[in-house]
Amino acid sequence: CRDLYLAVVLPHIVPKDGESIIVCKSWNPGELQIDLYSSTDEKLGNLYTGNIDKDKTFLITWDGKDPKKKAKYVGDYKIRWTINGGYREFPVVIN
């Protein structure tokens, strides 16, 4: 992805009873989509969809749960940021 110059989950191990911060920055504005994927590239759910500005730090907190079902995931997954036709991924472990 040419647009994203920062895409990270801190900490990358989502605590059992806590949250992680999903962070990104883009060279260009656009519609951002943040999704949870399995380690086998199956899309499991959307965590955020909306516009982001150029060069502004964007972040959301996430507790490892499916936003619609509120079920807690456990195991190895990937967070995928998609913007302006490109994407970037980052591995996460959910406890």
RALINTA-V621555 format. One record per residue. RES is the residue in three letters. NEAR is the number of other ideal C-beta (glycine too) atoms within 8 Angstrom. Layout:
RES|NEAR ; RES|NEAR
//
This chain:
CYS|11 ; ARG|6 ; ASP|11 ; LEU|14 ; TYR|6 ; LEU|8 ; ALA|10 ; VAL|9 ; VAL|13 ; LEU|7 ; PRO|7 ; HIS|10 ; ILE|9 ; VAL|14 ; PRO|9 ; LYS|4 ; ASP|3 ; GLY|7 ; GLU|9 ; SER|16 ; ILE|10 ; ILE|14 ; VAL|12 ; CYS|16 ; LYS|10 ; SER|15 ; TRP|8 ; ASN|8 ; PRO|7 ; GLY|10 ; GLU|9 ; LEU|15 ; GLN|10 ; ILE|14 ; ASP|12 ; LEU|13 ; TYR|13 ; SER|8 ; SER|9 ; THR|4 ; ASP|7 ; GLU|6 ; LYS|7 ; LEU|10 ; GLY|9 ; ASN|9 ; LEU|11 ; TYR|9 ; THR|7 ; GLY|6 ; ASN|7 ; ILE|12 ; ASP|7 ; LYS|7 ; ASP|6 ; LYS|7 ; THR|7 ; PHE|11 ; LEU|8 ; ILE|9 ; THR|8 ; TRP|12 ; ASP|9 ; GLY|11 ; LYS|10 ; ASP|11 ; PRO|8 ; LYS|5 ; LYS|6 ; LYS|6 ; ALA|6 ; LYS|8 ; TYR|11 ; VAL|6 ; GLY|7 ; ASP|6 ; TYR|14 ; LYS|12 ; ILE|15 ; ARG|11 ; TRP|14 ; THR|10 ; ILE|16 ; ASN|9 ; GLY|3 ; GLY|10 ; TYR|8 ; ARG|10 ; GLU|9 ; PHE|10 ; PRO|9 ; VAL|13 ; VAL|10 ; ILE|11 ; ASN|8
//
